[in-house]
Amino acid sequence: MLRRAGSVLLRRAWTRELPKRAIHTQRPRLYSTTPHRPQEAFHSQLDDPSAAAILSSLKTSPPIPQTLTEKIVQCYSLGLPKDKTVKAGDYVTLSPHHCMTHDNSWPVALKFLSIGATKIHDPKQIVMTLDHDVQNKSEANLKKFRQIEEFAKKQGVDFYPAGRGIGHQIMVEEGYAWPGTMAVASDSHSNMYGGVGCLGTAVVRTDAASIWATGRTWWQIPPIAKITFNGTLPAGVTGKDVIVALCGLFSKDEVLNHAIEFTGSEETMRSLRVDDRLTIANMTTEWGALTGLFPIDSVLQGWLRYKATEAALYRDSELTDNTTHERFTHARLDELFASPMASDKGAKYAKYLHLDLSTLSPYVSGPNSVKVATPLTELASQDIKVNKAYLVSCTNSRASDLAAAAKVFKDAAEKNGGKIPRIADGVEFYIAAASLPEQIAAEESGDWQTMLDAGAQPLPASCGPCIGLGTGLLEPGEVGISASNRNFKGRMGSTDAKAYLASPEVVAASALSGKISGPGAYVQPEGWQGVVLGEGDGIREEDRMITADEALEKVIGQLDSIVSDAESDLFGTPVTETAEHDSMIDVLPGFPEKVTGEIVFCDADNISTDGIYPGKLTYQDDVSVNDMAKACMQNFDPSFSSVAKAGDILVAGFNFGCGSSREQAATAILAKKIPLVVAGSFGNIFSRNSINNALMGVEVPKLVQRLRECFSAPVTQPTEAQQSITEPSQNRESLDSPPPGPQMVPAAEKLPTRRTGWTFEWDVRRSRVQIQEGEGGATWSQKVGELPPNVQEIIARGGLEKWVKGEIEKSS
């Protein structure tokens, strides 16, 4: 909603203090125990038949504890069996509250029309924005924009034109990303919605077309990591410093393909404003996570109350013609906070990490990697010259960010006779608001003009330089510093340039000084000994207050660890599970109950989609099935085509299929007539594209470990060919993800692709795999994730597009 003059005064009206409280966390365990429960009635009541009958009628089975992520997914899952409680690892049929598409709306529309759809299932579910290539005034681009707008109006969906703002910011400020709901978008930074307690995640184009046509798609709930913040942010440290530090200090893929939930005491969370939370959630994408969810708490409530008041005050403004006032209402907030959704006590997480905010200082990411994070003080001492500075993107270009940057120049003006100083000679400083309302707010406060007076060059409220489009891109040999979210090589211009990421304050100070530097607002505490972070929740045992039940949980967890260590010592590997008492799932008619084949092993981690299918062929529509089969795995191993045979089971290392979205990475494997891929883990986008194109996949980390024990040297090293991947330029409109780590292969490995002589069998009904380690070798099995009927149906029909066609035919 666009603001009128005076609305800026509302911005800080909602800030208030809250009492402190302690937090407790639960650790996962393996053994099932019967928890102690307090006496529910006096014995005399239990002995009285009439009283006992009433008490009995009030009893219900205790619910299974769920995380906040699981609770939200539960609300947006269709067709769940009665009393089913969803948990991490489950596949669900998902009907998200909202689905946003941007410049890629036209390719999605073409896919939508190609599958026989003519009318969007629920126009109120869909939001379309134009935000990526806004500076491109070519006739081809303008034609595409017109086509998207005409399609949106014909279908009756909410549409935001070029220059109105970045789609993710619009989703938040217009109330589409609502606390306790789930929203998806065909863009990798959908995680940002988690900053306002909305579970946001990315989908690929086929998913978006499916949601347009049927209102639903599928989703597998990722493993969920709990990140506990302790302490409070020091003066001069921002949300950007928090996420830059997390990406750089937890840089070993600790949260890769996880859903994240952030938590902390009321005092801690009060130090993180909503704008800070949006920045952190936005860049959980760069950290490797699929979602980044903050709690629905008092800080969020204050922000929402301000938004509702603003919407009510200016609903009749000539500056707005939308329905913001229908989404932001105090009545809706009363309902939301009457019983705010939260994680259950005892909910289980896959990982627990912690970070003490009070030990942080300003951090800078790079150059050219978010996994490199350095304290600002170290880089400032190196006299690193800056050629370009950017205050752009949905990450850090809200009014509060623009104000923080403007303050750097205003403070410098006090030492310059009251005159705003100019940026350093030879530096170009680009500014673009996250949305037009944020720009108007900055203009009303004078912050926008301050930066223009300093020499900043304004750009439209859109993506622009952040994705390597439009004015001001980095030239060869240049150094840039940006408040955006990605700095991998070539992202913002030349691959021969260096890009750093930092907070708006540091970007402004660097533009002013001509080198990487800060405004000097941060003062290191006396006795500071480094950043405190690690596994667990960060609470010292001597400071922990726990209940008797929690003490029992702790003892059981320690016992689990002892038993697990003993099994490992005795047997070398975990004990093979038996199939005797396996639960059975339904297998749809026509779907194979078992899949069997010889294992072909591609021993490498981080095999990207470019390694699976060459980027040079990605946008060629005339590649035959035979040529696609020949190109399969070509960039990884040119000999793959001759080694692998039809019917083989392809086994690869960890994070298989990372990198940008290209459906051919899945269809090329099918063209090679390989029915199943097994990996230690999959890249999320590849996993989605696989099921959407009827390629089956199973994660079996133990199998990768056994193959490496038998066939490979344990030491790994990056291969030169995969150090730098140049993506096709058209991928700027694809659902991209951060570039993968270097492809890792065993140092002594001579065969990138190896026929093993091992046999792999997947029993779909039992959700169990069995491996025969060659003729006369050991045989072992283990349980794997279930493939439920809804996903079987998509694969059996030949992929999501054909499934959608079937659903359209059924409804017509």
N, C-alpha and C positions, 0 to 999 in steps of 0.2 A: 504494500500500500504506500503510495507516495505521500510524503509529509508536507504540511504547510509550515509557514514561518511560525516559530514559537514552540513547535513540537519537540525541539531538541531539549527544552527545559524538563521534559518528562523523563529523560534518559536515566537519571540516577535517583529518581524519586523513590524507587522501590527497595533500595539497599537498607538492610537492617541487621542487627546483631541477633545471634541465636545462641542458646546454651550449648555447652559442649556435651558430648556423650562418648562413651567408649565403644569400640567396635570389636567384634569377635569373628573369627573365620573358622570354617570347618575344613579339615583335610580329607581327601578321598581315602577310602579303605577297601579292602578286598573281601573281608569276612562279613557275613550278615549276622547281626546280633539283635536281640529283642531289647529295645531301649527301655529304661526305667521310666514309668509314668507315675505321677502323683495320684493318691487316692482320690477317686471321683465322687464318692458319697460315703456317708456314715454306714457302718455295718447294719444298723437297725433299719436303714432305708433299703438296703439290698435284700434284707430278710423279709421285708413287707412285700407281698406279691403285687399289690397294686402300684406301689411306688417303684418297685423294680421294673415293672412293665413299662412305666413311663420313661424311666431312665434308659432302658434298653432301646426304646424307640428313638431316643435322641442320639444314640451312638451311631457313628458312621466310620467307615474304614479310614484310617489316617491317610491323607494324600501324600503322594510321593513328592518330596521337596524339589522345586524347580528353580533354575536360575531365572533372572529377568528375561534373558534372551529366549529361553524355552517357553516362558509364559506368554510372551508376545507372539511367538510362532504358533502356539496352541490356539490363540484367538483367530489367527488368519489361515488355519489349515482346514481343508474341506475333506469330508468323507472319512473322518477318523472313526475307528471302531469304538463302540460304547465303552466308557471308562478308560479310554486310552490316554495316557499321559505322555506327551512327546518328550524326547530327550535327545541330547547330542548324538549324532550318528543316524538318526531317523530320516528317511525320505518322507516328504509330505507333499500333498497337492496344495499349492499355495495360491491364495487370492489376496494379493497385497492391497492395502488401503489406497495407495496411489502408485502410479508408474509414470516416470518422466522420461521423455526423449528430447534430444536437442537437434543439432544440425543433421544428425543421422535419422531424423524422423522420416525423411523421404525414402532412404533405403529400407527402413522398416515398413513403410507404407507399401512399397513395391512387393516386399515379401508377403505382407498381409493380403494384398490383392492377388498375388500369384497362387495362394493356397485356397482361393475361392471365397474369401471373406469380402463383404461389401459394407457392413455396418459394424462399428465398434460396439462391443458387448455392453459396456457401461461407460458412457462419455464422461461421467463425473469422476471416474477412476483415473483418467488419463490427463496428463499435463504436457504441453509441448512448448519448448522455448527455443529461441535462436540465439546462440551465444558463442560459438566457436570461431567461425571465420567471418566475423562481423565486418572487419576492415576490407574484405575482398569485394570490390565493386564490379567485378567482371560480370558480363551478361549471363554466363552459365551459372554463377553462384546466385545472382539475383533471381534468376528463373527458378532455381531450386527453392529459394526462400519463399517465392510467390506460391509455388506448388504446395509447400508445407502449410502456409497460411490458409490457402484455399481449402486444402484437405481438412485442416483443423476446424474451420468454420462450417464446412459441410457436415462434419461429423458431430459438431456441437461440443467440442472439448475446449478446455481452457487453454488459451494461446497467448504467449508473450513474445513480442517482436524483437528483432535485433536492436540492441542498444538499451533494452529495458533492464538487462542484468544477466548474470550467470545463473544457469538453471538451478544449481544447488542452493544458491542464496535465495532465489525466488521461492523454492520449495519451503525454506525455513521461514522467511519473512512474511510469506503469504499464508502460512498455517497449513500447508499440505503435509509437511513433515510434523506430525502431531505426536506428543508423548504417549507411549504405550501402544502405538500402532506400528505397522511395518510398511515401509515405502521402498520401492526399487527404482532404478534408473539405468539406462543403457550407457553408463559412464562409470568409470572406476572410482570416482570420488564420492559416490553415494554414501559412503561411510559417514560423511559429515553430518547426516541427520541424527546420528547418535548423540551429538552435542546437545540436543533438546529432548533426549530420552526417546527418540524414535528409532527403531531398528532399521537402518538403511543398508542396503547392499546392492551390488551391481548385477545386472543381467545382460546377456548377449542379445543380439538383434532378434534371433529366432524366438527367444523368450518374450521379448517385448511384443512381437507380432502375435504370439499365442495369447498374451494378456489382452491385447486389443480385441482379438477375435472371440475369446472364450471367458475372459476375466481371470484366468488362472494359468499357472505353469507349475513346475516341480522345483523342489529345493531340498538339499540335504543339510540338516543342521550341523554346522561344523563343531569340532571340539571347542570348548569355551575356556578362555583364560581369564583369571581374575587378577587385575592390577590394583594393588592397594597403594594409595598415596598417603604419606605421613607428613607431618609438619605443615608449614604454610609457605607460600611463595615470598621470597625476600623482595624488598623494593628494587625495581630495576630488572626483575626477572619476569618473563611473560609465558603465556601458554605455548608460544612458538618455541621458546627455549626448552620447555618440558618435552615436547614431541621430538625436537631435534636431538635432545639428549637420549630419549628412549630409543630412537632409531640407531644412534651411534654407539650407545653403551650396551644395549641388548642387540648385538649385530650378528648373531649366529642363527638366525631364522627361528628364534624361540617362539614367536607367535605366527609363523607362516601358516596361512590358511586356517587360522583360528578366528572365532568370534571373541571380542574383548569386552569385558565389563570393568569399568573404572569405579573404584569405591574409596572411601576414606571417612574420617570423622567429620562431624558437622563443621568444626572449626577449619579443618583442612579443605573441605569442599567449598566452603564459603570464600576461600581465597582464590577460587577459580571461577571467574565470571562466565556467563554463557558464551560470550565472544571467544574467550580462551578455550572453552570446551569445544566450540565449533572448529577452531584451529587444530586442536589435538585430535579430534575425531576425524577430521578431513585427512590428516596425514597418517592415520593408522593404515591407510592404503599403502603408503611408502614403507611402513614397518612390516608389511606382508600380510596384514590381517584382512578379513572379509567384512568385519563390522567393528565399530568402536562406540560402545554404548555407555552413556553417563546416566546416573540415577535421576529419578523424578523426585526432586527435592525442593527445599524452600528457595534456593537460589533460582531455580528454574521457574518456580511459582511466581516469584517477584517479577521476573522478565516477562512472563506470560500476562500477568496482570497489567503491566505497562502496555503491552501490545493490545490487549483488549480495550483498555481505556483510550488509547490512540485511535483504534478502529472505530470506537463509538463516537469520538469527538469529530472525526474527519470523514465520516461515511458519506456525507453529502458534498464533500469537497470537489471542486471542478477538476482537481488533479487526479482523481481516481474514478474509474468506471468499472471496477471489479467487485468481487463479492467478499472482500477481506473481512468485513464486519460480520459476515455469516459464519466464518470459521473462528475468529477470535471473539468470543463472548464470555462475559463473567459467569453466566449460567453454565456454560460448558466447562469452565474452569472449576466451578463449585463441584460439579459432578466428578471431574478428574481427581481433585484433591480430597474429596470425601473419603476415598479409599485408594490412595495412589499405589500403583503396581510396583512391587519390589521383589527382589530375590528372596526366596524362602530360607529360613535358618536351616542349615544342614544340606543346602543345595551343593552338588558336587561339581567341581571344575577340573579340567584336564591339567591346568597349570596354575601356579600361584607365583606372582612376581610383585616386588615392591620397590618404591622409589621415595626417598625422603625429599620433599620439595624444598625444605629449608636449607638443604645442602647444595642446591643448584646455583649456578651463576649463568650469565648470558652465554649461549653456545652458538657456534656457527657450523653449518654442515658443508662438507666438501673439501677439496673441489671434486665435482663430477660424481658424487656418490653420497647418498643419505646415510650410508653405513660408516662414514667418517665424520665424527663430531668432535670439535675442538673448542675448549673454552676461549671466549673472545680475547681474554688477556694474552693468551699465547699467540694468536694470529695478529693481534694489534701490534705486538712487538716485532713482527717480521716485515713491517712496512710494505704490505702487499697493495700495489697500485690498482685502482678500480677504473674501468673505462665506462661501464654502464651500471646503473642502479635501477631497480624495478620495485615499485610498490603497486602490485597488480595481483589478480586472481581471487578465487573464492576462499582461499586460505586466510588471507590477512589484508583485505581491503575494505573492511567495514568502517563505519564512521569513527569508531573508537581507535582503529588502527591508523586512520588518516590523522586523527587528532594527536596520537602519540608521535607520529612522524613530524607533524607540524610543530609540536612543542620543541623539538630539537632546534628548529630554526628560530622559534620565538625566544627560547632561552639564549641562543647565540646573539639575537638582536639586542638583548639587554646589555651585552658587552660591546655593541656596535652602534652605540648612540641611538638605539631604538629602531634602527633600520634593519630589515630582514637581509641577512647576508646571502650572497649568490653561491651556488654550488661551485665546486673546484673547477678550475680550467681543465678542459679535456674530458670532463665527465658528462654523460647524458643521463638524465633522471626522468624516468617515465612513471606516470601515475594513472591508475584506472580504478574506479570504485567497483566493488562487487556487484552493485546494482544502482539504478538511478535514484531510488530513495536514499541509499547510503550517501550518494554524491550530493544530493540536495541537503541532507543533514550537515555534511561537511562544509557545504557552501554557506549555509545559514550561520554556522559557528565561526566562519572566517578561516577555517583550517585549509580549505581547498585553495583559497586565494593566497594564503601564506606560502604554500608550496609553489604556486605559479610565480609569485614574486621572487622566489629563490631560484627560478629557472627551470622548474619541472615542465615536462611536456605532457599534456593531457591526452589520454586515449579513451575510446568509448568504454562504457561499462560492459565488459565482455572478457573472454579468455585471452586472446592475443598472444603476446610474447611468451607467456607461460607454456604454450604448446607449440611454439615456433612458428606462429602465424602473424603477419602484419608488420607494423613498424618497429624498429629498434632492436632487431635481432643481433646476437653476438657475432662478430666477425672473427676470422682466424687470428689467433694470438691475443684476443681481448680477454679481459677478466670482468665478470659481471657478478653482482650480488643482488639477490632477489628475496622478497618476502613470500614467494610462491611455494609450491610443494615439491617440485621435482627439479633435480639438477644433474641428471645423468647426461653423459657425453652426447652433444648434438641436440638435446631437448630444446634449447632456447636459441639455436642458431648453429654455428660452425662446430664441427667435431674437434676442431683445433683450438677451441676457446675453453676457458675455465669458468665454471659457474659455482657460486656459493649460495647458501640459503641462510637467512637470519630473520630476526624480528623487524618490524617496521622501524623501530627506533634505531637499530643498528644500520639498516639500509639508508636511512636519512642521514645519520652521522657520517657514514662512509661516503655518501654523495657530497656532503659538505666538505669533508677533509681530503677527498681524493684517494683515500686508502681505507682498507678495512679497519674500522674503529667503532667505538661506542660513544654514547652521550655522557658517560661517566656517572650515571644514576646509581649504579650498583656499587656497594661497598662490601668487600669480603669480611665476614664476621671474624672476630678475634678467635683464634684457636681452631679455625676451620681445618679439617684434615682430609677433605675429599668428599666426593658424592657418595651417599649411602644408598645402596640398592642391592638387589639380589633376589633369590628365590624365597618363597614364603610370603608372610604378610608384613614383615619388618618389625613386629612387636617383640621386644625382648621377653624371654620367658619369665624373668623376675618381675616384669611389669604387667604380665598377663593375668587377668581375672577371668577364671573359667568356672563353669558349672560342673556338677558331678557328671552329667551326661557328656559334656565336652571332654572331661578328664578320661572317661571311658573310651571315647572316640580316639583320643590320643594314644592310649595304651594299645588299642586294637590296631591302630596304624603302625605303631612300632613293632607289634607282633607280626603284622603282614610283611614288613620289611625284613625281619629276621628269617621268616619262612622262605621268602623269595630269595634271599641271599643263600640260604642253605640248599635250596633246590639247584641254584646255579652252581654252587660248589660241588654238589654230589653228581649232577648230571651234565654239567657243562653248558647246557642250554635249558630253557624252561621246559617243564614236563609237557609232553604232547597230550593235548586234551583228547578225551575219548568221545566217540560219536553216539554212545549208547543212549544217552538221555537228551539228545539234541531236540530242540523245539523245531517244528516243521512249519514252513510257510506255504501258502497256496501258490501253485504254479499255473499260470493261465494256459488254456489249450493252445497248442502251437508253439509255446515257448519251450526251449530245450531245458529238460530237467538237469542235464549234465553237459558240461563243455570240457573236452579233453584234447590234448595235443602235446607235441614235443616242445620243450622250452628252447627258444632262441634268446640268448642273453646279450643285451646291449649294456655293457657295464660302464655307466656314467651317471652322475648326478647333474641336475639342472640342464637336461636336454631341452632346449627351447622349441617353440613351435616352428622357428626358422630352421632348426636342425631336423625337424620332422618333415616339413614341407617348405621348399625355398620361397622366400619372399618375392623373387622375380616372377613367380608363377601365380601368386595369390590373386591378382586382379585380371588374370587371363581367363575368359569364360569358355574358351574353345579347347581346353586340355582334355584329351580323351581319357577314359578310365585306364587304358593300358599305359598311357604316358604318365598318368598320375601314380600308378603303381610303381613305375620305374623311378619316379622322383621321390618316392617314400623313403625317408631317412637319408636322403642323398647328401645333405650338408653335414650330417653326423658321420656317415660312413658310406663312401661311394660303392663299397662292395656289398652293402646290405641287400640290394636287389637280387644278387646272385646267391647269397647265402640263405636267406629266408625263403620259405616255401608256403604255399597255400595250406591253411589249417594249422600252422604253427601258433604257439602261444608266445607273444612278445613279452619279455620281462626286462625291465629297466630299473635304474636306481631311484633316487629320491627327487621329488619336485619335477617329475616328468611332465613336459608340456607347459612349462612356464613361458612367460613372455606375452606377446600381443595376441589378440583374438584372431584366429583364422580357422574357419570350419574345416578347411581342407586338411588340417593336421589330423583330424579324425577320419575324414573320408578317404584320404590317401592310404591309411592303414587298412581300411575296409577294401579299397581297390586292390590291395595286395592279398586279399582274401584271408586276412588274419582276423579271427572273430573276437579275440579277447586280448586286452593288454593288462599286464600285472606290473605293479611298481611298488617301491617302498612308500611313495606318496605321489599325488598328482597335483599339478598346478590347477587352481580352481577353474579358470576359464576353459582349459582343455577338458576338464572333467565335465563341465556343462555342455560343451560342444560335442563331446563323445556321446552322451546319452541322447542329446538332441538329434544326432545323426545315426543312432542305433548301433554304436560301438560300445561293447561292454568292457568294464574295467573293474579290477579288484586290487585293493591294497594289501600286500603281504610283506611287511618289512623283514620278517624272519627269513623268507625265501631269498631275498636279496643278500642278507647276511650269510646264509649258507652257500650260495653260489660264489660269493667273494672268498669265502674260506677255502673253497675247493678249486677255484679257477684263477684267482687274482692275488697280486701282492697287496698288502694292506695300505701302503703309502699312496697318496693321490697327488696329482698335480694338474693345474689347468692346461687345457689344450690351446694352442695358439690360435687355431681357426675360429674359436668361439669367443675370443676376447672382445671383439667389437662387432656387433650385429647392426647392420643398416636396415631399418625397416622401410617398406614402401611408403611413399609420401601419403598415399590414401589412408594409411592406418591412423592418421590424425583424427579421423571420424570413427575409428573402431574403438571398442572397449579395450584399451591398452592397460598394461600393468607395468610396474617398474621393471627395468631390464633384469634378467636373471643374473645370478652370480656366474662366474666363469665355469664352463663345463668341466667337470672333474672326472678324470679317468685314472685307473691304477697305473703307477709309474712303470711297472714291468709288464703291463698288458701288451700283447702283440696283436691280438685280434679284437678290434672294436665290437664286432658282431660274432658271436660264437654259437655253434650248434652244440648243445650240451649232452644230448642223449637222455636227459631227464624228462619225465612225464609229469604233466600237471593236469589234475582233474578238479573241476569245480562242481560240487553238488549244490545246485541252486536251492532245492527244496530244504536241505539241511543247513544251508548257509555255511558250508564247510569245504575246505580245499584239501586235497591229498597229493603229496609229492612223492614220486618214486625216483630216488637219486641214482638213476642209471641202472643198467642190468646188474642184478645182484647187490645193489646198493640199499641203503636204508630207506624205509618208507615211514612217512610221518604225516600228520594232518593237524589242522587247527581251524577254529571257528573264525568266520569272517562276517562282515556286515551283511545284513539282510537286503535282498532286492525285492521290495514289496510289489504287489500287483500293479499299482499305478505306474511305476517305472517300467515294469515288464511290458505293460500295454504300449507305452511309447516306443520301446525297442521293437516289440513284436510287429507294430504297425509300420516300422521302417523309419522311425524318427518323429520328432515333435511336429514338423510341418504336416506329415501325413496323418498324425493323430488329430491335429486341429481340423484338417479336411474332413476326417471322419466325424468329429464332433459337430461340425457345421452341417454335414449331411443328415446327421441324426436329428438335429433341431429344426431342419427345414421341412 
